[in-house]
């Protein structure tokens, strides 16, 4: 199984970032699907204002079957 997800526009998703913004109604989260982590900077710059960011969670866009440990990775 591949470790990336193919989006309909033929770009690959390796990373998923969820940006949590504070609002008057509680936290609002915005998901960004990215190929490279460096894309996150431009996505955050587009807004909402980064002073309203509570947290950002980043995870790999892979299935649980593809997960390995750091010890297994060392053997590769």
N, C-alpha and C positions, 0 to 999 in steps of 0.2 A: 504494500500500500504506500502511496506517495505521502510525503510529509507536508505537502502544500495543497491548498484548495484552489481549484481553478474557478474564477469568476466568469460570468457570461462575456465580459469584455476582453477575455483572454489574458488578463493579468492574473498573477498568482497572489494568494493571500498566505503569507508566512506568519504574520503577527496580527493580533487583534488587541486594540487598545480601547479601553472604556474610560472616558473622561467624565468625572462627576463634578457637576457645577452646583454651587449653592444657589437656591432661589427662595423667594418668599413662601413657596409651597413645598419646600424640602429639596432634597437632592434630585437633580435631573442628570441622567447619564446619556452620553452620546458615544456610539460605537464607531470606531474607525478600523477598517480592514486595510492592511498594508502589506506590501512586499518587503520593504526595508524599513528599519526603525527610524532612519533619518527622515522619513516622510512625516513623522509625528510632529516635528517642529512646525512645519507649514500648516498642518491641520489645526494645531492649537492656535497659531497666529490668526487664523481666519475667524476665530471667535466662537462663542461668546468671550467676553473679556477674561483673560487668564487670572485676574485677581479674584474671580469667583470660583476658581478651581479648588475643590476640596481634596481630591486625590485622582490619580491616574493608575489604572491597573492594566498591565500588559501581559499577554500570554501567547504562547505559540498556537497556531491554528492547525493542530494535528489531532488525530483521534487517539483515544486512550490506548488502543492496541499498539500504537507506534511509540509510546513513551518508554524511555530507557532510563537507567540510573546513571549517575556520574561514573560509577565503577564500570558499567557496561560500555559507556562511551570511551573510557580510557583504553579498552581492549580493541576498539575499532582501528 
